[in-house]
């Protein structure tokens, strides 16, 4: 049955940190079709709301949390889109949730495992997950996820003592053909993978465009008179804070790097808490929309890197110190983590040989157990925090040959 009006559910234990859930739709899947002993399923979509204590030890890693503009009484609020596919009678499920970390806001785990539609609108594929009683949930975590169909994460900006925070951001691109202008932000297969911070002052002297022939080659500064923050619309060049235009066009095979001034950083690291606290809420709140006993975090590529970073930064302990994810499946993440919890973080960016060069993706530590970095002398392991917090989940890291060539996967083995 479709629920047209929004409504909310609340009444959870304090440490779950989910304050309420709004449901925008609730639909019986495939006309009430049954799946084995689990019976029929329903699809629920909406938004989940979180409140984080700035003084809680398990939130201390979130960059700029204390500077959030909506901080009230020591708490900061966030929200995230979610989609849930769950048994209509949760008691007939297997008590396990597959919690998907969506790749750039797109949910797809059901279609990858079972075939059919990602949201089981018309086709459930072989229905393996459903026949076996799983609840499947996808929660937005990425503030810069772009596109109308992306699951969003809605985080406040940060200011220091009420003053605007500014900084410089960079990006790069190697075009495959001549193009007159580029959009600020990470490009993936010719498309923008994430929304970009707009330039805050187009005339600031710190705005610089360079070009080089190789990733380690010498940068040549392109004169400021030859480029501008502008976009061509209806054949006319118009000033824009999100596009960069180069006279004569960006040439194929060359690496262009742009550095520009930005303002108002988003508290991006709250995305880790969104995944953590939804898992805790599902397991510990008896009124949860998706009640389960176990939660397995799943991520592929970018979202697999997210889960590696999630473990490294100690987010598998909720505000009460309880284990959030009982299991983690990080596929094709290689040795990577990501730009997920920094000031002016750009979560969509990864790092490739000729694009997004030198971004914080393949960064020490790489192995589960502590090792010493031969370059810096630093020591540590990916799972140090989870072990210290006694919240170490069951883990599967899986990779293909590409990750050994392009994502430093060999570094994960000591």
C-alpha positions as CSV (number, residue, x, y, z in Angstrom):
1,X,0.0,0.0,0.0
2,X,1.4,3.4,-0.9
3,X,1.6,5.9,2.0
4,X,1.3,9.4,0.6
5,X,1.6,11.4,3.7
6,X,4.8,11.7,5.6
7,X,4.9,10.4,9.1
8,X,7.5,9.8,11.7
9,X,8.5,7.2,14.2
10,X,10.4,7.9,17.4
11,X,11.0,6.5,20.9
12,X,14.4,4.9,20.7
13,X,17.1,4.5,23.4
14,X,19.3,7.6,23.7
15,X,22.5,6.1,22.4
16,X,21.0,4.9,19.1
17,X,21.1,8.6,18.0
18,X,18.4,8.3,15.4
19,X,15.8,10.8,16.5
20,X,13.1,10.0,14.0
21,X,12.3,8.6,10.6
22,X,10.1,10.1,7.9
23,X,8.6,7.7,5.3
24,X,7.7,9.2,2.0
25,X,6.5,5.9,0.5
26,X,5.6,2.4,1.5
27,X,4.8,-0.1,-1.2
28,X,4.0,-3.8,-1.4
29,X,6.6,-5.3,-3.7
30,X,5.4,-7.0,-6.9
31,X,1.8,-7.0,-5.8
32,X,2.4,-8.9,-2.6
33,X,4.4,-11.8,-4.2
34,X,5.7,-14.2,-1.6
35,X,9.3,-15.3,-1.4
36,X,9.7,-18.8,0.2
37,X,9.0,-18.9,4.0
38,X,9.7,-15.2,4.3
39,X,6.5,-14.3,2.6
40,X,5.9,-10.9,1.0
41,X,8.2,-7.8,1.0
42,X,7.7,-4.1,1.1
43,X,9.8,-1.2,-0.1
44,X,10.0,1.8,2.2
45,X,11.7,5.1,1.2
46,X,12.2,8.3,3.2
47,X,14.6,10.2,5.4
48,X,16.3,9.3,8.7
49,X,17.3,12.0,11.2
50,X,20.4,11.8,13.5
51,X,21.6,13.9,16.4
52,X,25.3,13.6,17.5
53,X,26.8,14.6,20.8
54,X,29.9,16.8,20.1
55,X,31.4,15.7,23.4
56,X,30.9,11.9,22.9
57,X,34.2,10.1,22.6
58,X,33.0,8.1,19.6
59,X,32.3,11.3,17.7
60,X,35.6,12.9,18.4
61,X,37.0,11.9,15.0
62,X,34.4,13.9,13.0
63,X,36.2,16.9,11.6
64,X,34.5,20.2,12.4
65,X,31.6,18.7,14.3
66,X,32.0,21.2,17.1
67,X,32.0,24.0,14.5
68,X,28.6,22.9,12.9
69,X,26.3,25.9,12.4
70,X,23.3,24.0,13.8
71,X,25.0,23.0,17.0
72,X,22.4,23.2,19.8
73,X,22.8,22.1,23.4
74,X,25.9,20.1,22.5
75,X,24.2,18.2,19.7
76,X,24.4,18.5,15.9
77,X,21.7,17.3,13.6
78,X,22.1,15.5,10.3
79,X,19.7,13.6,8.0
80,X,20.0,11.1,5.1
81,X,17.8,9.5,2.5
82,X,17.2,5.8,2.8
83,X,15.6,3.0,0.9
84,X,14.6,-0.3,2.7
85,X,13.4,-3.6,1.3
86,X,12.1,-5.6,4.2
87,X,9.8,-8.5,5.0
88,X,6.3,-7.3,5.7
89,X,6.4,-9.5,8.7
90,X,9.9,-8.9,10.2
91,X,9.4,-12.0,12.4
92,X,9.6,-14.1,9.2
93,X,13.0,-12.6,8.2
94,X,16.3,-14.1,9.1
95,X,17.2,-11.3,11.5
96,X,20.0,-10.0,9.3
97,X,20.3,-6.7,7.4
98,X,22.5,-6.1,4.4
99,X,23.3,-2.4,4.9
100,X,24.5,-1.0,1.6
101,X,26.8,2.1,1.5
102,X,25.7,3.4,-1.9
103,X,28.2,4.3,-4.5
104,X,27.8,8.0,-5.2
105,X,24.3,7.8,-4.0
106,X,23.2,4.9,-6.1
107,X,21.7,1.7,-4.6
108,X,22.3,-1.4,-6.6
109,X,23.2,-4.4,-4.3
110,X,19.9,-6.2,-4.9
111,X,20.3,-6.2,-8.7
112,X,23.9,-7.2,-8.4
113,X,23.2,-10.2,-6.1
114,X,19.7,-11.3,-7.3
115,X,19.5,-9.7,-10.8
116,X,16.3,-7.8,-11.7
117,X,15.6,-4.2,-10.6
118,X,17.7,-2.5,-8.0
119,X,14.4,-1.6,-6.1
120,X,12.4,-4.7,-7.2
121,X,9.9,-2.5,-9.0
122,X,9.1,-5.0,-11.8
123,X,11.6,-7.8,-11.5
124,X,13.2,-9.6,-8.4
125,X,15.6,-11.6,-10.4
126,X,16.2,-15.0,-8.7
127,X,15.1,-13.5,-5.3
128,X,17.9,-15.1,-3.4
129,X,18.3,-12.4,-0.8
130,X,14.5,-12.2,-0.4
131,X,13.9,-15.9,-0.2
132,X,16.5,-16.1,2.5
133,X,14.8,-13.5,4.6
134,X,17.3,-10.6,4.4
135,X,16.4,-7.0,5.0
136,X,18.3,-4.7,2.6
137,X,18.8,-1.0,3.3
138,X,20.7,1.7,1.5
139,X,21.5,4.9,3.5
140,X,22.9,8.1,2.0
141,X,26.3,9.1,3.5
142,X,27.9,11.3,0.8
143,X,27.2,15.0,1.0
144,X,28.3,15.6,-2.6
145,X,26.3,12.8,-4.2
146,X,24.9,14.3,-7.5
147,X,21.8,13.7,-9.5
148,X,18.0,13.5,-8.8
149,X,18.1,9.8,-8.2
150,X,21.0,9.9,-5.7
151,X,20.4,9.1,-2.0
152,X,21.5,12.3,-0.3
153,X,23.3,13.0,3.0
154,X,22.3,16.4,4.5
155,X,25.0,17.9,6.7
156,X,25.5,21.3,8.1
157,X,28.4,23.6,7.2
158,X,31.0,24.6,9.7
159,X,32.0,28.1,10.9
160,X,34.6,29.1,13.5
161,X,33.1,31.3,16.1
162,X,30.5,32.4,13.6
163,X,33.0,33.4,11.0
164,X,33.1,31.9,7.5
165,X,35.8,29.3,7.0
166,X,37.7,29.6,3.7
167,X,40.4,27.5,2.1
168,X,41.8,26.3,-1.2
169,X,40.6,23.2,-3.1
170,X,42.1,21.4,-6.0
171,X,41.1,19.1,-8.8
172,X,42.5,17.8,-12.0
173,X,41.5,16.3,-15.3
174,X,43.1,14.7,-18.4
175,X,40.6,15.1,-21.3
176,X,40.4,12.5,-24.0
177,X,39.4,15.2,-26.6
178,X,39.5,19.0,-26.9
179,X,36.9,20.5,-24.6
180,X,36.4,24.2,-24.0
181,X,35.5,24.0,-20.4
182,X,35.3,21.6,-17.4
183,X,33.0,21.4,-14.4
184,X,34.7,21.8,-11.1
185,X,34.4,18.4,-9.3
186,X,35.5,14.8,-9.9
187,X,34.8,13.5,-13.4
188,X,34.0,9.8,-13.9
189,X,33.6,8.4,-17.4
190,X,32.9,11.9,-18.6
191,X,30.3,12.6,-16.0
192,X,30.5,14.6,-12.7
193,X,30.7,12.0,-9.9
194,X,30.0,14.5,-7.2
195,X,28.8,18.0,-6.6
196,X,31.6,20.5,-6.3
197,X,32.3,23.3,-4.0
198,X,31.8,26.5,-6.0
199,X,34.6,29.0,-6.3
200,X,34.0,31.7,-3.6
201,X,36.1,34.5,-5.0
202,X,36.8,34.2,-8.8
203,X,39.4,37.1,-8.6
204,X,41.4,35.7,-5.7
205,X,45.1,35.4,-6.7
206,X,45.3,32.0,-5.1
207,X,43.1,30.6,-8.0
208,X,45.6,28.9,-10.3
209,X,45.5,26.7,-13.4
210,X,48.5,24.6,-14.4
211,X,49.2,22.0,-17.1
212,X,51.7,19.2,-17.3
213,X,52.4,16.2,-19.5
214,X,52.8,13.5,-16.8
215,X,51.7,13.0,-13.2
216,X,55.2,13.7,-12.0
217,X,56.0,16.3,-14.7
218,X,56.7,20.0,-14.1
219,X,53.6,22.2,-13.8
220,X,53.4,25.1,-16.2
221,X,51.2,28.0,-15.0
222,X,48.6,29.1,-17.5
223,X,48.3,32.9,-17.5
224,X,45.2,34.1,-15.7
225,X,44.2,36.1,-18.8
226,X,43.6,32.8,-20.7
227,X,41.0,31.2,-18.5
228,X,38.0,32.2,-16.4
229,X,35.3,30.7,-14.2
230,X,32.6,30.6,-16.9
231,X,30.2,28.3,-18.8
232,X,28.9,28.4,-22.3
233,X,25.1,28.7,-22.5
234,X,23.2,29.1,-25.8
235,X,26.5,29.9,-27.5
236,X,27.3,32.7,-25.0
237,X,30.1,32.6,-22.4
238,X,28.6,33.4,-19.0
239,X,30.3,33.8,-15.6
240,X,29.8,30.7,-13.4
241,X,31.1,29.6,-10.0
242,X,31.1,25.9,-11.0
243,X,32.8,25.8,-14.4
244,X,36.3,26.6,-15.7
245,X,36.7,27.9,-19.3
246,X,40.1,27.8,-21.1
247,X,40.7,29.8,-24.3
248,X,41.6,27.4,-27.0
249,X,40.2,24.5,-25.0
250,X,41.7,21.8,-22.7
251,X,43.9,19.5,-24.9
252,X,43.8,15.7,-24.8
253,X,46.5,13.8,-23.0
254,X,47.6,16.6,-20.7
255,X,46.9,16.9,-17.0
256,X,45.3,20.2,-16.0
257,X,45.2,21.0,-12.3
258,X,43.1,23.8,-10.9
259,X,43.4,25.3,-7.4
260,X,40.7,27.7,-6.3
261,X,39.3,29.4,-3.2
262,X,36.2,27.9,-1.4
263,X,34.1,28.6,1.6
264,X,31.7,27.0,4.1
265,X,33.0,23.4,4.5
266,X,30.4,20.7,5.0
267,X,30.8,18.4,8.1
268,X,31.3,15.5,5.7
269,X,32.5,13.0,8.4
270,X,29.0,12.8,9.7
271,X,28.4,10.3,6.9
272,X,30.3,7.7,9.0
273,X,28.0,8.3,11.9
274,X,25.0,7.9,9.7
275,X,25.9,4.4,8.7
276,X,27.0,3.5,12.3
277,X,23.9,4.9,13.9
278,X,21.4,3.4,11.5
279,X,22.9,0.0,12.1
280,X,22.7,0.6,15.9
281,X,19.1,1.9,15.6
282,X,18.0,-1.2,13.6
283,X,19.5,-3.6,16.2
284,X,18.5,-1.8,19.4
285,X,15.3,0.2,18.9
286,X,12.3,-2.1,19.3
287,X,10.3,0.5,17.2
288,X,12.8,0.6,14.4
289,X,11.4,0.7,10.8
290,X,13.8,-2.2,10.0
291,X,14.3,-4.3,13.1
292,X,17.0,-6.9,12.9
293,X,19.5,-8.6,15.2
294,X,22.6,-8.4,12.9
295,X,23.8,-5.8,10.4
296,X,26.4,-6.5,7.6
297,X,27.9,-3.5,6.0
298,X,28.4,-3.8,2.2
299,X,30.4,-1.6,-0.1
300,X,31.8,-1.9,-3.6
301,X,34.7,0.2,-4.9
302,X,34.3,3.8,-3.5
303,X,31.9,2.5,-0.8
304,X,34.3,-0.4,0.0
305,X,37.0,2.2,0.6
306,X,34.5,4.0,2.9
307,X,34.1,0.9,5.0
308,X,37.8,0.4,5.3
309,X,38.1,4.0,6.5
310,X,35.0,3.5,8.7
311,X,36.9,0.7,10.6
312,X,40.2,2.6,10.6
313,X,38.7,5.8,12.1
314,X,36.9,3.8,14.9
315,X,33.3,4.3,13.8
316,X,32.2,0.7,14.5
317,X,31.5,1.7,18.1
318,X,28.3,3.7,18.5
319,X,27.9,6.5,21.1
320,X,27.3,3.9,23.7
321,X,30.3,1.8,22.7
322,X,28.3,-1.0,21.2
323,X,29.3,-2.7,17.9
324,X,27.5,-1.2,14.9
325,X,28.3,-3.5,12.0
326,X,28.6,-7.2,12.8
327,X,30.2,-7.9,9.5
328,X,31.8,-6.0,6.6
329,X,32.1,-6.9,3.0
330,X,34.3,-4.5,1.1
331,X,34.7,-5.5,-2.5
332,X,37.2,-4.1,-5.0
333,X,38.4,-1.4,-2.6
334,X,42.1,-2.5,-2.8
335,X,44.3,-0.7,-0.2
336,X,42.2,2.4,-0.5
337,X,40.4,4.7,1.9
338,X,39.3,8.2,0.8
339,X,38.5,11.9,1.2
340,X,35.6,11.2,3.6
341,X,36.4,13.1,6.8
342,X,38.4,16.2,6.1
343,X,37.7,19.9,6.0
344,X,36.4,20.5,2.5
345,X,36.3,16.8,1.9
346,X,35.4,15.6,-1.6
347,X,34.0,12.1,-1.0
348,X,33.4,11.4,-4.7
349,X,37.1,11.6,-5.6
350,X,39.3,8.6,-5.8
351,X,42.8,8.6,-7.3
352,X,43.9,7.2,-10.7
353,X,47.2,7.3,-12.6
354,X,46.1,10.3,-14.6
355,X,43.1,11.8,-12.8
356,X,42.5,13.0,-9.2
357,X,46.3,12.6,-8.8
358,X,47.7,12.6,-5.3
359,X,44.4,12.6,-3.5
360,X,44.1,10.8,-0.1
361,X,43.0,7.4,-1.3
362,X,45.9,4.9,-1.1
363,X,47.2,6.0,2.3
364,X,48.9,4.2,5.2
365,X,48.1,1.9,7.0
366,X,47.1,-0.7,4.4
367,X,47.3,-3.9,6.4
368,X,44.9,-5.2,9.1
369,X,47.7,-5.8,11.5
370,X,50.2,-3.1,12.5
371,X,53.1,-2.5,10.2
372,X,55.8,0.2,9.9
373,X,55.7,2.6,6.9
374,X,59.1,2.3,5.3
375,X,58.9,6.0,4.1
376,X,57.7,7.8,7.1
377,X,58.4,5.4,10.0
378,X,54.8,5.6,11.1
379,X,53.3,2.4,12.5
380,X,49.7,1.2,12.7
381,X,47.1,-1.2,11.3
382,X,43.7,-0.7,9.7
383,X,41.9,-2.5,12.6
384,X,43.7,-0.9,15.6
385,X,40.7,1.1,16.7
386,X,38.1,-1.6,16.2
387,X,40.3,-3.9,18.3
388,X,40.8,-1.3,21.0
389,X,37.0,-0.7,21.2
390,X,36.3,-4.4,21.1
391,X,34.0,-3.9,18.1
392,X,35.9,-5.9,15.5
393,X,33.4,-7.3,12.9
394,X,33.7,-10.3,10.7
395,X,35.4,-9.0,7.5
396,X,35.6,-10.0,3.9
397,X,38.0,-8.0,1.7
398,X,37.8,-9.1,-1.9
399,X,39.6,-7.8,-5.0
400,X,40.1,-8.4,-8.7
401,X,43.3,-8.1,-10.7
402,X,42.5,-4.4,-11.4
403,X,42.9,-3.5,-7.7
404,X,46.4,-5.0,-7.8
405,X,47.3,-2.8,-10.8
406,X,45.2,0.3,-10.0
407,X,44.3,0.3,-6.3
408,X,47.6,-0.9,-4.6
409,X,45.9,-4.1,-3.3
410,X,49.2,-5.9,-2.8
411,X,49.9,-3.5,0.1
412,X,47.1,-5.1,2.1
413,X,49.2,-8.2,2.6
414,X,52.1,-8.0,5.0
